[in-house]
Amino acid sequence: MTHAGTPALRERILTVATDLFVARGYHGLAMREIAEAAGVSKPGLYYHFRDKEALFLAILGANLDRLAAAIAAARREPTTRAAVAHLMRTILQHARDLSALMRLAGSELQHVSPEARADFGRRYEAQFVGGVAALLADGVARGELAPLDPHRAAWVLLGMLYPFLDPAGPAGGGAPDAVVALLVRVFFDGAAAAPA
């Protein structure tokens, strides 16, 4: 039996609530329904999350934490090229979940307080975009990348990746390894033919 204060219950609530928010949106969902779906009492739900906004933001925050962990793992690769490939592969392996959460954040963040929205924006910038920028800055420092603005380069790299997160996008559920190989080649080597 899972007790109200256990981390396992908190994780179960987050998992169930994520699916419900993605399916029904922020306003289409009541805390009572989340509690029922998670198999917890309303007081048990409120023990972990003070209100629906806190729960919604915890879902987005947990996913930012997962992305930050993926970046940290990628930064342990021996080269920047390998690190970028590692990160792109990890992200594409979770493309369906990330795509749903990106849509959720894009469409439903408007329903939380302006302060909470701004805080999430800062966290996204620091943990995800900033993490990718730090990975690229490592490459500049090691001489593997030309001197460049790592933050702008991070947005270029992410801009190349984002269309592949959409299940209906160019990858169309195709092999992530082929997409990763192309992204890495174009980012590091360009798309021009090698000189004859």
Long-range contacts (C-beta under 8 A, 24 or more apart in sequence): 4-40, 4-41, 4-43, 4-44, 4-47, 4-48, 5-47, 9-38, 9-40, 9-44, 9-48, 10-48, 12-38, 12-39, 12-40, 13-38, 13-40, 13-45, 13-48, 13-49, 13-55, 14-55, 14-58, 14-59, 14-62, 17-55, 17-56, 17-59, 18-59, 18-101, 21-56, 21-59, 21-104, 21-108, 22-100, 22-101, 22-103, 22-104, 25-107, 25-108, 26-52, 26-56, 26-108, 26-111, 26-112, 27-111, 31-55, 53-111, 53-112, 53-113, 53-116, 56-108, 56-111, 56-112, 57-112, 57-116, 57-119, 57-120, 59-101, 59-104, 60-101, 60-104, 60-105, 60-109, 60-120, 61-120, 61-123, 63-97, 63-98, 63-101, 64-123, 64-124, 64-127, 64-128, 65-127, 66-94, 67-91, 67-127, 67-128, 67-131, 68-127, 68-128, 68-131, 71-128, 71-131, 71-132, 71-134, 71-135, 72-131, 74-135, 75-134, 75-135, 75-138, 79-139, 79-144, 80-135, 80-136, 80-138, 80-139, 80-142, 80-144, 80-145, 81-144, 81-184, 81-188, 83-135, 83-138, 83-139, 84-135, 84-136, 84-157, 84-183, 84-184, 84-187, 84-188, 85-180, 85-181, 85-184, 87-132, 87-135, 88-161, 88-179, 88-180, 88-183, 88-184, 89-176, 89-177, 89-180, 91-161, 91-165, 92-161, 92-164, 92-165, 92-171, 92-176, 92-179, 92-180, 93-176, 95-164, 95-165, 95-167, 95-171, 95-176, 96-167, 98-165, 99-165, 99-166, 99-167, 102-165, 129-154, 129-155, 129-158, 130-154, 132-157, 132-158, 156-187, 157-183, 157-187, 160-186, 160-187
